[in-house]
Amino acid sequence: MRSTLKSRELITTYLEDDAVHLGSFAARLFTSLPKYTQHLLVLLFGTFRVIASNAAHAGTGMTSEALGVSVAPSFFQSCVSDGKTARMEDVLKFKVATKIMKHIIDKFATHDLFGRDNYEYYARVTGRILKVQDEWICSFQYPPPPRVQHSLEAEKTWLQCQCERWGLLFYDLKSNLRLLKESKD
């Protein structure tokens, strides 16, 4: 009963066309749930966001709207009437619930919907890096394996890969000095 009241309030907020209030209400709703439920939701919506953001590239058609259509009835049980025949009111509720799901999926990391602890949990469990609201970054890497002596060339290759991964410019001083010396000769 309690979740039905919350979902009705969420739908009413969306119908009032107040996106800012919708985001803050959704954040309050998520953080009011038990911790294990918050963890489940942040993992689900993070996964939905990854699926939606790769839909065009992978050619799956699973956009945030398609995902919203797919999962809205599971999240908003108030969309489904008790009978077997859908009424027009049920169809309208379903459309609104789909738009809310799309909004939450699209705003997963651009708005603080789940709280920092939950985003850090998501980063730790999935190994993904998130930049939420352009303010803080959640990342997690498992501790490196015991240090094994690698050749200098292997270290250089690893460093180049890390620079590419983080979008940094790799500057190899030895190679540049050698090229400079060869160009002078």
Secondary structure, DSSP 8 states (H G I E B T S, - for coil): -HHHHHHHHHHHHHHTT-HHHHHHHHHHHHHHS-HHHHHHHHHHHHHHHHHHHTHHHHT----HHHHHHHHHHHH-GGGS-SSSS--HHHHHHHHHHHHHHHHHHHTTTTS-SS-HHHHHHHHHHH---EEETTTEEE-------------HHHHHHHHHHHHHHHT-----HHHHHHHHHHHH-
